[in-house]
Amino acid sequence: MNRLRIKHMTGFHYGGDVTASYNEARMLPVSSDGQLVLFSNLEILPISSHHNYVDYWGSRVSSFEILTPHKELALTATSLVEVREARHDESTLDWDGLAEASELLTSTVEQLGQTSRTAPPVEVQDIAREIASSYDDPCAAALEISRTVGEAMEYMQGVTAVTSTAAEAWAERKGVCQDITHIALGALRHVGIPARYVSGYLHPKPDAAIGETVAGESHAWVEWFCGDGWRGYDPTNQIDIGDRHVLVGRGRDYNDVPPLRGVYAGPFGSTLFVTVEITRES
C-alpha cells in the first residue's frame, strides 16, 4: 500500500483582462476499489463561488464562474490518497458469455461504441481481430491487445495535441498516454470488449523514499469489462494498475474527463500551465 500526496496546479494566463469565465474542473480523486481518499481540496483563484457534484461517469466535478476582471485563472488541487495493489480475479467468461453479460448493463453497452477519438484505423482493427481469434478468454485477449498497442507506440511529447485522434497518433506511431489509451480503447471495442478511459496520476518513481517529492503529471490508462468486474492496464508503461496509480475519473474518452475546461469573455489567446507534485508519505 502507498499513501500518496498529490498537488496539481493548473490554469491559464490570459493576454489581457478577462471579464468573465465559466469552468469545470475534474482534478480530485474518488474513493473506489483499492483507493481511499483521505483528504482533498480544490483552491480556485480568483476566489469564486463553485458548485460540486458527481457527473454521470462518477467523476467529481467543481463547476465555477468568475465574473470579475482577471488576467489569470489558477487552480490548486491537493489530495491525500491510500492506494493498494489491484486484485485480478480469473475470468470465467468466453466470448459469447461476455457479449451476453455486456448487453445487460448500461455501463458496459455505453463503453462498446467508438467515439471520434477512439475509432481505430484498419491496421489496428486487423491486429485486434487477429489477437482476439487466438484466445478463448476475452479478458486475456484484452490484456494482449493492450500490450501490443503499448509496444507499437513510442511515448513522445509534442507529436500530438490534446485534440488528436487514435488514428492520427497511430499514423505517427508516437504520442502520449492519452493517445495510446485511445488506440487501445478503439482496438478493444472493435472486437466487442467494453472498455473505458481512465484519468488520474501515476507516481513515476517506484522506489521513491518516504517524504520524497517528485515531479509527476496527469496520466491515462484503460479498463475493460471481464464479466464480473473491470480490469485495468497501463499500456503506456506496459504495467498492471498498482499502488502508484491514483484514479480521478472515467469516461468514454478524454472528452469526458478533462482536468480543466471552460469558456471566457476577453482577449483572444491564453497559455495553459500545469505542474504536478507527488509525495510518498508511507
ChimeraX commands (.cxc) that place a marker at each C-alpha (Angstrom):
marker #1 position 0.00,0.00,0.00 radius 0.5
marker #1 position 1.13,3.54,-0.78 radius 0.5
marker #1 position -0.08,6.75,0.79 radius 0.5
marker #1 position 0.42,9.48,-1.81 radius 0.5
marker #1 position 0.00,13.25,-1.54 radius 0.5
marker #1 position -0.72,14.90,-4.87 radius 0.5
marker #1 position -0.54,18.62,-5.60 radius 0.5
marker #1 position -1.85,19.51,-9.04 radius 0.5
marker #1 position -1.59,23.16,-10.11 radius 0.5
marker #1 position -3.05,24.35,-13.39 radius 0.5
marker #1 position -4.74,27.28,-15.04 radius 0.5
marker #1 position -4.46,29.90,-17.73 radius 0.5
marker #1 position -2.53,33.11,-18.31 radius 0.5
marker #1 position -4.60,35.44,-20.48 radius 0.5
marker #1 position -3.41,38.11,-22.89 radius 0.5
marker #1 position -5.39,40.80,-21.06 radius 0.5
marker #1 position -8.34,41.30,-18.74 radius 0.5
marker #1 position -10.93,38.54,-18.94 radius 0.5
marker #1 position -14.29,39.91,-17.88 radius 0.5
marker #1 position -15.91,36.54,-17.17 radius 0.5
marker #1 position -15.07,32.84,-17.30 radius 0.5
marker #1 position -17.14,29.71,-16.80 radius 0.5
marker #1 position -15.30,26.49,-15.98 radius 0.5
marker #1 position -15.40,22.87,-14.85 radius 0.5
marker #1 position -12.55,21.09,-13.06 radius 0.5
marker #1 position -12.09,17.34,-12.65 radius 0.5
marker #1 position -8.95,17.21,-10.52 radius 0.5
marker #1 position -9.94,15.48,-7.28 radius 0.5
marker #1 position -9.65,11.67,-6.95 radius 0.5
marker #1 position -12.52,9.41,-5.95 radius 0.5
marker #1 position -12.68,6.62,-3.39 radius 0.5
marker #1 position -13.14,3.27,-5.16 radius 0.5
marker #1 position -11.94,-0.32,-5.04 radius 0.5
marker #1 position -8.31,-0.24,-3.97 radius 0.5
marker #1 position -8.29,3.51,-3.37 radius 0.5
marker #1 position -9.32,5.60,-0.35 radius 0.5
marker #1 position -9.30,9.40,-0.43 radius 0.5
marker #1 position -8.23,10.66,3.00 radius 0.5
marker #1 position -8.22,14.35,2.12 radius 0.5
marker #1 position -8.90,16.50,-0.93 radius 0.5
marker #1 position -9.28,20.20,-1.56 radius 0.5
marker #1 position -9.50,22.50,-4.57 radius 0.5
marker #1 position -8.40,26.12,-4.31 radius 0.5
marker #1 position -9.51,28.49,-7.06 radius 0.5
marker #1 position -8.05,31.95,-7.66 radius 0.5
marker #1 position -9.54,34.47,-8.14 radius 0.5
marker #1 position -11.90,33.33,-5.41 radius 0.5
marker #1 position -15.29,32.39,-6.76 radius 0.5
marker #1 position -18.38,30.54,-5.74 radius 0.5
marker #1 position -18.49,27.00,-7.02 radius 0.5
marker #1 position -20.79,24.01,-7.12 radius 0.5
marker #1 position -19.55,20.46,-6.54 radius 0.5
marker #1 position -21.25,17.40,-7.98 radius 0.5
marker #1 position -20.56,13.89,-9.28 radius 0.5
marker #1 position -21.10,13.60,-13.03 radius 0.5
marker #1 position -22.74,10.80,-14.99 radius 0.5
marker #1 position -19.48,8.83,-15.19 radius 0.5
marker #1 position -18.74,9.08,-11.46 radius 0.5
marker #1 position -16.12,11.85,-11.58 radius 0.5
marker #1 position -16.03,14.63,-9.00 radius 0.5
marker #1 position -16.65,17.98,-10.68 radius 0.5
marker #1 position -16.21,21.55,-9.46 radius 0.5
marker #1 position -18.23,23.96,-11.58 radius 0.5
marker #1 position -17.45,27.65,-11.08 radius 0.5
marker #1 position -17.69,31.07,-12.67 radius 0.5
marker #1 position -15.58,34.20,-12.21 radius 0.5
marker #1 position -17.37,37.44,-13.06 radius 0.5
marker #1 position -14.67,39.93,-12.04 radius 0.5
marker #1 position -11.85,41.03,-14.40 radius 0.5
marker #1 position -8.81,38.74,-14.16 radius 0.5
marker #1 position -5.61,38.07,-16.12 radius 0.5
marker #1 position -5.00,34.61,-14.67 radius 0.5
marker #1 position -7.03,31.62,-13.54 radius 0.5
marker #1 position -5.18,29.34,-11.12 radius 0.5
marker #1 position -6.34,26.08,-9.53 radius 0.5
marker #1 position -4.53,24.00,-6.93 radius 0.5
marker #1 position -5.89,20.53,-6.13 radius 0.5
marker #1 position -4.35,18.83,-3.10 radius 0.5
marker #1 position -5.20,15.23,-2.24 radius 0.5
marker #1 position -4.01,12.52,0.13 radius 0.5
marker #1 position -4.86,9.03,-1.10 radius 0.5
marker #1 position -4.20,5.46,0.07 radius 0.5
marker #1 position -3.72,3.15,-2.90 radius 0.5
marker #1 position -3.50,-0.65,-2.85 radius 0.5
marker #1 position -2.42,-3.16,-5.48 radius 0.5
marker #1 position -5.31,-4.12,-7.75 radius 0.5
marker #1 position -6.60,-7.67,-7.48 radius 0.5
marker #1 position -7.45,-9.60,-10.64 radius 0.5
marker #1 position -9.88,-12.48,-10.32 radius 0.5
marker #1 position -9.65,-15.11,-13.03 radius 0.5
marker #1 position -12.23,-14.59,-15.75 radius 0.5
marker #1 position -14.66,-17.44,-16.47 radius 0.5
marker #1 position -16.46,-15.95,-19.50 radius 0.5
marker #1 position -15.99,-16.93,-23.11 radius 0.5
marker #1 position -16.77,-14.53,-25.97 radius 0.5
marker #1 position -20.46,-15.44,-26.10 radius 0.5
marker #1 position -20.74,-15.04,-22.35 radius 0.5
marker #1 position -19.08,-11.64,-22.46 radius 0.5
marker #1 position -21.42,-10.44,-25.21 radius 0.5
marker #1 position -24.45,-11.59,-23.24 radius 0.5
marker #1 position -23.22,-10.03,-19.98 radius 0.5
marker #1 position -22.30,-6.77,-21.71 radius 0.5
marker #1 position -25.82,-6.32,-23.07 radius 0.5
marker #1 position -27.33,-6.41,-19.58 radius 0.5
marker #1 position -25.65,-3.30,-18.17 radius 0.5
marker #1 position -25.88,0.30,-19.35 radius 0.5
marker #1 position -22.33,0.90,-18.11 radius 0.5
marker #1 position -20.95,-1.72,-20.50 radius 0.5
marker #1 position -23.15,-1.00,-23.51 radius 0.5
marker #1 position -22.01,2.62,-23.42 radius 0.5
marker #1 position -18.37,1.54,-23.48 radius 0.5
marker #1 position -18.75,-0.58,-26.62 radius 0.5
marker #1 position -19.33,2.23,-29.09 radius 0.5
marker #1 position -16.47,4.08,-30.74 radius 0.5
marker #1 position -16.07,7.83,-30.42 radius 0.5
marker #1 position -14.36,10.23,-32.81 radius 0.5
marker #1 position -11.27,9.96,-30.58 radius 0.5
marker #1 position -11.10,6.16,-30.40 radius 0.5
marker #1 position -12.18,5.00,-33.87 radius 0.5
marker #1 position -9.31,2.66,-34.85 radius 0.5
marker #1 position -7.59,2.65,-38.25 radius 0.5
marker #1 position -7.83,-0.52,-40.34 radius 0.5
marker #1 position -4.40,-1.78,-39.27 radius 0.5
marker #1 position -5.36,-1.58,-35.58 radius 0.5
marker #1 position -8.64,-3.36,-36.34 radius 0.5
marker #1 position -6.73,-6.19,-38.03 radius 0.5
marker #1 position -4.31,-6.51,-35.11 radius 0.5
marker #1 position -7.15,-6.64,-32.60 radius 0.5
marker #1 position -9.09,-9.29,-34.56 radius 0.5
marker #1 position -6.01,-11.46,-35.01 radius 0.5
marker #1 position -5.23,-11.42,-31.29 radius 0.5
marker #1 position -8.86,-11.98,-30.30 radius 0.5
marker #1 position -9.12,-15.03,-32.58 radius 0.5
marker #1 position -6.22,-16.63,-30.70 radius 0.5
marker #1 position -7.90,-16.53,-27.27 radius 0.5
marker #1 position -10.94,-18.28,-25.85 radius 0.5
marker #1 position -10.80,-15.89,-22.88 radius 0.5
marker #1 position -11.69,-12.31,-23.93 radius 0.5
marker #1 position -10.11,-10.89,-20.77 radius 0.5
marker #1 position -6.77,-12.47,-21.67 radius 0.5
marker #1 position -7.18,-11.22,-25.23 radius 0.5
marker #1 position -7.81,-7.70,-23.91 radius 0.5
marker #1 position -4.56,-7.77,-21.99 radius 0.5
marker #1 position -2.61,-8.93,-25.05 radius 0.5
marker #1 position -4.25,-6.29,-27.26 radius 0.5
marker #1 position -3.36,-3.56,-24.77 radius 0.5
marker #1 position 0.22,-4.82,-24.50 radius 0.5
marker #1 position 0.58,-4.95,-28.27 radius 0.5
marker #1 position -0.66,-1.37,-28.66 radius 0.5
marker #1 position 1.73,-0.19,-25.96 radius 0.5
marker #1 position 4.67,-1.96,-27.59 radius 0.5
marker #1 position 3.86,-0.49,-31.01 radius 0.5
marker #1 position 3.75,3.11,-29.79 radius 0.5
marker #1 position 6.67,5.32,-28.76 radius 0.5
marker #1 position 5.96,7.74,-25.92 radius 0.5
marker #1 position 6.86,11.20,-27.17 radius 0.5
marker #1 position 5.51,14.61,-26.25 radius 0.5
marker #1 position 4.92,17.30,-28.84 radius 0.5
marker #1 position 3.96,15.00,-31.72 radius 0.5
marker #1 position 0.23,15.03,-31.00 radius 0.5
marker #1 position -2.17,17.57,-29.50 radius 0.5
marker #1 position -4.88,17.28,-26.88 radius 0.5
marker #1 position -7.38,17.06,-29.76 radius 0.5
marker #1 position -5.59,14.25,-31.64 radius 0.5
marker #1 position -7.45,11.05,-32.51 radius 0.5
marker #1 position -6.31,7.46,-32.23 radius 0.5
marker #1 position -5.91,7.26,-36.00 radius 0.5
marker #1 position -3.70,10.36,-36.09 radius 0.5
marker #1 position -1.46,9.10,-33.29 radius 0.5
marker #1 position -1.21,5.61,-34.82 radius 0.5
marker #1 position -0.09,7.11,-38.14 radius 0.5
marker #1 position 2.90,8.64,-36.32 radius 0.5
marker #1 position 3.42,5.64,-34.01 radius 0.5
marker #1 position 4.17,8.28,-31.39 radius 0.5
marker #1 position 2.14,10.08,-28.74 radius 0.5
marker #1 position 1.42,10.46,-25.06 radius 0.5
marker #1 position -0.65,8.38,-22.65 radius 0.5
marker #1 position -3.89,9.93,-23.87 radius 0.5
marker #1 position -3.17,8.82,-27.44 radius 0.5
marker #1 position -2.03,5.33,-26.50 radius 0.5
marker #1 position -5.12,4.85,-24.34 radius 0.5
marker #1 position -7.41,5.98,-27.17 radius 0.5
marker #1 position -5.80,3.47,-29.56 radius 0.5
marker #1 position -6.16,0.65,-27.03 radius 0.5
marker #1 position -9.80,1.57,-26.39 radius 0.5
marker #1 position -10.57,1.51,-30.10 radius 0.5
marker #1 position -8.92,-1.88,-30.54 radius 0.5
marker #1 position -10.74,-3.43,-27.59 radius 0.5
marker #1 position -14.15,-2.07,-28.56 radius 0.5
marker #1 position -13.64,-3.22,-32.15 radius 0.5
marker #1 position -13.64,-6.87,-31.03 radius 0.5
marker #1 position -16.62,-6.44,-28.69 radius 0.5
marker #1 position -14.84,-5.83,-25.38 radius 0.5
marker #1 position -16.36,-2.96,-23.35 radius 0.5
marker #1 position -13.52,-0.61,-22.44 radius 0.5
marker #1 position -13.32,2.77,-20.74 radius 0.5
marker #1 position -10.88,5.66,-20.46 radius 0.5
marker #1 position -9.39,6.27,-17.01 radius 0.5
marker #1 position -7.70,9.52,-15.99 radius 0.5
marker #1 position -5.57,10.07,-12.92 radius 0.5
marker #1 position -1.95,10.18,-11.83 radius 0.5
marker #1 position 1.00,7.81,-11.81 radius 0.5
marker #1 position 3.81,8.13,-9.30 radius 0.5
marker #1 position 6.78,7.95,-11.70 radius 0.5
marker #1 position 9.35,6.60,-9.23 radius 0.5
marker #1 position 8.68,3.07,-7.89 radius 0.5
marker #1 position 11.47,3.24,-5.31 radius 0.5
marker #1 position 10.76,6.77,-4.02 radius 0.5
marker #1 position 11.71,7.35,-0.40 radius 0.5
marker #1 position 9.05,8.29,2.11 radius 0.5
marker #1 position 8.76,12.06,2.15 radius 0.5
marker #1 position 10.38,12.49,-1.27 radius 0.5
marker #1 position 8.52,14.83,-3.63 radius 0.5
marker #1 position 8.87,14.16,-7.36 radius 0.5
marker #1 position 7.53,15.82,-10.48 radius 0.5
marker #1 position 4.56,13.96,-11.91 radius 0.5
marker #1 position 1.85,14.55,-14.47 radius 0.5
marker #1 position -1.69,13.60,-15.29 radius 0.5
marker #1 position -1.95,10.09,-16.66 radius 0.5
marker #1 position -4.39,7.86,-18.56 radius 0.5
marker #1 position -4.95,4.13,-18.86 radius 0.5
marker #1 position -7.64,1.62,-19.84 radius 0.5
marker #1 position -10.11,-0.64,-18.07 radius 0.5
marker #1 position -12.08,-3.42,-19.74 radius 0.5
marker #1 position -15.05,-5.48,-18.62 radius 0.5
marker #1 position -14.33,-9.09,-17.66 radius 0.5
marker #1 position -17.87,-10.17,-16.81 radius 0.5
marker #1 position -17.72,-9.88,-13.02 radius 0.5
marker #1 position -15.88,-6.59,-12.92 radius 0.5
marker #1 position -13.38,-4.32,-14.65 radius 0.5
marker #1 position -9.67,-4.97,-15.17 radius 0.5
marker #1 position -7.19,-2.10,-15.61 radius 0.5
marker #1 position -3.91,-1.89,-17.50 radius 0.5
marker #1 position -1.45,0.89,-18.29 radius 0.5
marker #1 position -0.49,0.41,-21.98 radius 0.5
marker #1 position 1.83,3.42,-21.99 radius 0.5
marker #1 position 4.12,1.89,-19.36 radius 0.5
marker #1 position 3.02,-1.70,-20.07 radius 0.5
marker #1 position 2.30,-2.41,-16.41 radius 0.5
marker #1 position -0.69,-3.51,-14.37 radius 0.5
marker #1 position -2.54,-0.91,-12.35 radius 0.5
marker #1 position -0.89,-0.87,-8.95 radius 0.5
marker #1 position -0.34,1.22,-5.86 radius 0.5
marker #1 position 1.28,4.05,-7.85 radius 0.5
marker #1 position -1.85,4.78,-9.90 radius 0.5
marker #1 position -4.39,7.26,-8.49 radius 0.5
marker #1 position -7.78,7.33,-10.20 radius 0.5
marker #1 position -9.58,10.63,-10.81 radius 0.5
marker #1 position -12.22,9.91,-13.45 radius 0.5
marker #1 position -13.60,7.52,-16.04 radius 0.5
marker #1 position -15.38,8.01,-19.34 radius 0.5
marker #1 position -15.66,7.04,-22.99 radius 0.5
marker #1 position -12.56,9.03,-23.94 radius 0.5
marker #1 position -10.61,12.12,-22.87 radius 0.5
marker #1 position -13.55,14.40,-23.67 radius 0.5
marker #1 position -15.40,13.02,-20.62 radius 0.5
marker #1 position -12.59,13.66,-18.12 radius 0.5
marker #1 position -10.51,16.80,-18.92 radius 0.5
marker #1 position -8.89,18.24,-15.78 radius 0.5
marker #1 position -10.00,21.77,-16.68 radius 0.5
marker #1 position -12.44,23.00,-19.30 radius 0.5
marker #1 position -14.20,26.30,-19.80 radius 0.5
marker #1 position -15.01,29.38,-21.84 radius 0.5
marker #1 position -14.22,33.01,-21.23 radius 0.5
marker #1 position -15.04,36.53,-22.46 radius 0.5
marker #1 position -11.97,38.61,-23.15 radius 0.5
marker #1 position -8.93,38.98,-25.41 radius 0.5
marker #1 position -8.09,36.15,-27.77 radius 0.5
marker #1 position -5.31,33.82,-26.66 radius 0.5
marker #1 position -4.38,32.06,-23.44 radius 0.5
marker #1 position -1.49,29.98,-22.15 radius 0.5
marker #1 position -2.09,26.81,-20.16 radius 0.5
marker #1 position 0.23,25.96,-17.27 radius 0.5
marker #1 position 0.40,22.64,-15.42 radius 0.5
marker #1 position 2.53,21.35,-12.53 radius 0.5
marker #1 position 2.04,18.07,-10.64 radius 0.5
marker #1 position 3.96,17.12,-7.50 radius 0.5
marker #1 position 3.61,13.68,-5.88 radius 0.5
marker #1 position 4.94,12.76,-2.46 radius 0.5
marker #1 position 5.02,9.26,-1.00 radius 0.5
marker #1 position 4.03,9.58,2.67 radius 0.5
marker #1 position 4.06,5.91,3.66 radius 0.5
marker link #1:1,2 radius 0.2
marker link #1:2,3 radius 0.2
marker link #1:3,4 radius 0.2
marker link #1:4,5 radius 0.2
marker link #1:5,6 radius 0.2
marker link #1:6,7 radius 0.2
marker link #1:7,8 radius 0.2
marker link #1:8,9 radius 0.2
marker link #1:9,10 radius 0.2
marker link #1:10,11 radius 0.2
marker link #1:11,12 radius 0.2
marker link #1:12,13 radius 0.2
marker link #1:13,14 radius 0.2
marker link #1:14,15 radius 0.2
marker link #1:15,16 radius 0.2
marker link #1:16,17 radius 0.2
marker link #1:17,18 radius 0.2
marker link #1:18,19 radius 0.2
marker link #1:19,20 radius 0.2
marker link #1:20,21 radius 0.2
marker link #1:21,22 radius 0.2
marker link #1:22,23 radius 0.2
marker link #1:23,24 radius 0.2
marker link #1:24,25 radius 0.2
marker link #1:25,26 radius 0.2
marker link #1:26,27 radius 0.2
marker link #1:27,28 radius 0.2
marker link #1:28,29 radius 0.2
marker link #1:29,30 radius 0.2
marker link #1:30,31 radius 0.2
marker link #1:31,32 radius 0.2
marker link #1:32,33 radius 0.2
marker link #1:33,34 radius 0.2
marker link #1:34,35 radius 0.2
marker link #1:35,36 radius 0.2
marker link #1:36,37 radius 0.2
marker link #1:37,38 radius 0.2
marker link #1:38,39 radius 0.2
marker link #1:39,40 radius 0.2
marker link #1:40,41 radius 0.2
marker link #1:41,42 radius 0.2
marker link #1:42,43 radius 0.2
marker link #1:43,44 radius 0.2
marker link #1:44,45 radius 0.2
marker link #1:45,46 radius 0.2
marker link #1:46,47 radius 0.2
marker link #1:47,48 radius 0.2
marker link #1:48,49 radius 0.2
marker link #1:49,50 radius 0.2
marker link #1:50,51 radius 0.2
marker link #1:51,52 radius 0.2
marker link #1:52,53 radius 0.2
marker link #1:53,54 radius 0.2
marker link #1:54,55 radius 0.2
marker link #1:55,56 radius 0.2
marker link #1:56,57 radius 0.2
marker link #1:57,58 radius 0.2
marker link #1:58,59 radius 0.2
marker link #1:59,60 radius 0.2
marker link #1:60,61 radius 0.2
marker link #1:61,62 radius 0.2
marker link #1:62,63 radius 0.2
marker link #1:63,64 radius 0.2
marker link #1:64,65 radius 0.2
marker link #1:65,66 radius 0.2
marker link #1:66,67 radius 0.2
marker link #1:67,68 radius 0.2
marker link #1:68,69 radius 0.2
marker link #1:69,70 radius 0.2
marker link #1:70,71 radius 0.2
marker link #1:71,72 radius 0.2
marker link #1:72,73 radius 0.2
marker link #1:73,74 radius 0.2
marker link #1:74,75 radius 0.2
marker link #1:75,76 radius 0.2
marker link #1:76,77 radius 0.2
marker link #1:77,78 radius 0.2
marker link #1:78,79 radius 0.2
marker link #1:79,80 radius 0.2
marker link #1:80,81 radius 0.2
marker link #1:81,82 radius 0.2
marker link #1:82,83 radius 0.2
marker link #1:83,84 radius 0.2
marker link #1:84,85 radius 0.2
marker link #1:85,86 radius 0.2
marker link #1:86,87 radius 0.2
marker link #1:87,88 radius 0.2
marker link #1:88,89 radius 0.2
marker link #1:89,90 radius 0.2
marker link #1:90,91 radius 0.2
marker link #1:91,92 radius 0.2
marker link #1:92,93 radius 0.2
marker link #1:93,94 radius 0.2
marker link #1:94,95 radius 0.2
marker link #1:95,96 radius 0.2
marker link #1:96,97 radius 0.2
marker link #1:97,98 radius 0.2
marker link #1:98,99 radius 0.2
marker link #1:99,100 radius 0.2
marker link #1:100,101 radius 0.2
marker link #1:101,102 radius 0.2
marker link #1:102,103 radius 0.2
marker link #1:103,104 radius 0.2
marker link #1:104,105 radius 0.2
marker link #1:105,106 radius 0.2
marker link #1:106,107 radius 0.2
marker link #1:107,108 radius 0.2
marker link #1:108,109 radius 0.2
marker link #1:109,110 radius 0.2
marker link #1:110,111 radius 0.2
marker link #1:111,112 radius 0.2
marker link #1:112,113 radius 0.2
marker link #1:113,114 radius 0.2
marker link #1:114,115 radius 0.2
marker link #1:115,116 radius 0.2
marker link #1:116,117 radius 0.2
marker link #1:117,118 radius 0.2
marker link #1:118,119 radius 0.2
marker link #1:119,120 radius 0.2
marker link #1:120,121 radius 0.2
marker link #1:121,122 radius 0.2
marker link #1:122,123 radius 0.2
marker link #1:123,124 radius 0.2
marker link #1:124,125 radius 0.2
marker link #1:125,126 radius 0.2
marker link #1:126,127 radius 0.2
marker link #1:127,128 radius 0.2
marker link #1:128,129 radius 0.2
marker link #1:129,130 radius 0.2
marker link #1:130,131 radius 0.2
marker link #1:131,132 radius 0.2
marker link #1:132,133 radius 0.2
marker link #1:133,134 radius 0.2
marker link #1:134,135 radius 0.2
marker link #1:135,136 radius 0.2
marker link #1:136,137 radius 0.2
marker link #1:137,138 radius 0.2
marker link #1:138,139 radius 0.2
marker link #1:139,140 radius 0.2
marker link #1:140,141 radius 0.2
marker link #1:141,142 radius 0.2
marker link #1:142,143 radius 0.2
marker link #1:143,144 radius 0.2
marker link #1:144,145 radius 0.2
marker link #1:145,146 radius 0.2
marker link #1:146,147 radius 0.2
marker link #1:147,148 radius 0.2
marker link #1:148,149 radius 0.2
marker link #1:149,150 radius 0.2
marker link #1:150,151 radius 0.2
marker link #1:151,152 radius 0.2
marker link #1:152,153 radius 0.2
marker link #1:153,154 radius 0.2
marker link #1:154,155 radius 0.2
marker link #1:155,156 radius 0.2
marker link #1:156,157 radius 0.2
marker link #1:157,158 radius 0.2
marker link #1:158,159 radius 0.2
marker link #1:159,160 radius 0.2
marker link #1:160,161 radius 0.2
marker link #1:161,162 radius 0.2
marker link #1:162,163 radius 0.2
marker link #1:163,164 radius 0.2
marker link #1:164,165 radius 0.2
marker link #1:165,166 radius 0.2
marker link #1:166,167 radius 0.2
marker link #1:167,168 radius 0.2
marker link #1:168,169 radius 0.2
marker link #1:169,170 radius 0.2
marker link #1:170,171 radius 0.2
marker link #1:171,172 radius 0.2
marker link #1:172,173 radius 0.2
marker link #1:173,174 radius 0.2
marker link #1:174,175 radius 0.2
marker link #1:175,176 radius 0.2
marker link #1:176,177 radius 0.2
marker link #1:177,178 radius 0.2
marker link #1:178,179 radius 0.2
marker link #1:179,180 radius 0.2
marker link #1:180,181 radius 0.2
marker link #1:181,182 radius 0.2
marker link #1:182,183 radius 0.2
marker link #1:183,184 radius 0.2
marker link #1:184,185 radius 0.2
marker link #1:185,186 radius 0.2
marker link #1:186,187 radius 0.2
marker link #1:187,188 radius 0.2
marker link #1:188,189 radius 0.2
marker link #1:189,190 radius 0.2
marker link #1:190,191 radius 0.2
marker link #1:191,192 radius 0.2
marker link #1:192,193 radius 0.2
marker link #1:193,194 radius 0.2
marker link #1:194,195 radius 0.2
marker link #1:195,196 radius 0.2
marker link #1:196,197 radius 0.2
marker link #1:197,198 radius 0.2
marker link #1:198,199 radius 0.2
marker link #1:199,200 radius 0.2
marker link #1:200,201 radius 0.2
marker link #1:201,202 radius 0.2
marker link #1:202,203 radius 0.2
marker link #1:203,204 radius 0.2
marker link #1:204,205 radius 0.2
marker link #1:205,206 radius 0.2
marker link #1:206,207 radius 0.2
marker link #1:207,208 radius 0.2
marker link #1:208,209 radius 0.2
marker link #1:209,210 radius 0.2
marker link #1:210,211 radius 0.2
marker link #1:211,212 radius 0.2
marker link #1:212,213 radius 0.2
marker link #1:213,214 radius 0.2
marker link #1:214,215 radius 0.2
marker link #1:215,216 radius 0.2
marker link #1:216,217 radius 0.2
marker link #1:217,218 radius 0.2
marker link #1:218,219 radius 0.2
marker link #1:219,220 radius 0.2
marker link #1:220,221 radius 0.2
marker link #1:221,222 radius 0.2
marker link #1:222,223 radius 0.2
marker link #1:223,224 radius 0.2
marker link #1:224,225 radius 0.2
marker link #1:225,226 radius 0.2
marker link #1:226,227 radius 0.2
marker link #1:227,228 radius 0.2
marker link #1:228,229 radius 0.2
marker link #1:229,230 radius 0.2
marker link #1:230,231 radius 0.2
marker link #1:231,232 radius 0.2
marker link #1:232,233 radius 0.2
marker link #1:233,234 radius 0.2
marker link #1:234,235 radius 0.2
marker link #1:235,236 radius 0.2
marker link #1:236,237 radius 0.2
marker link #1:237,238 radius 0.2
marker link #1:238,239 radius 0.2
marker link #1:239,240 radius 0.2
marker link #1:240,241 radius 0.2
marker link #1:241,242 radius 0.2
marker link #1:242,243 radius 0.2
marker link #1:243,244 radius 0.2
marker link #1:244,245 radius 0.2
marker link #1:245,246 radius 0.2
marker link #1:246,247 radius 0.2
marker link #1:247,248 radius 0.2
marker link #1:248,249 radius 0.2
marker link #1:249,250 radius 0.2
marker link #1:250,251 radius 0.2
marker link #1:251,252 radius 0.2
marker link #1:252,253 radius 0.2
marker link #1:253,254 radius 0.2
marker link #1:254,255 radius 0.2
marker link #1:255,256 radius 0.2
marker link #1:256,257 radius 0.2
marker link #1:257,258 radius 0.2
marker link #1:258,259 radius 0.2
marker link #1:259,260 radius 0.2
marker link #1:260,261 radius 0.2
marker link #1:261,262 radius 0.2
marker link #1:262,263 radius 0.2
marker link #1:263,264 radius 0.2
marker link #1:264,265 radius 0.2
marker link #1:265,266 radius 0.2
marker link #1:266,267 radius 0.2
marker link #1:267,268 radius 0.2
marker link #1:268,269 radius 0.2
marker link #1:269,270 radius 0.2
marker link #1:270,271 radius 0.2
marker link #1:271,272 radius 0.2
marker link #1:272,273 radius 0.2
marker link #1:273,274 radius 0.2
marker link #1:274,275 radius 0.2
marker link #1:275,276 radius 0.2
marker link #1:276,277 radius 0.2
marker link #1:277,278 radius 0.2
marker link #1:278,279 radius 0.2
marker link #1:279,280 radius 0.2
marker link #1:280,281 radius 0.2
marker link #1:281,282 radius 0.2
view
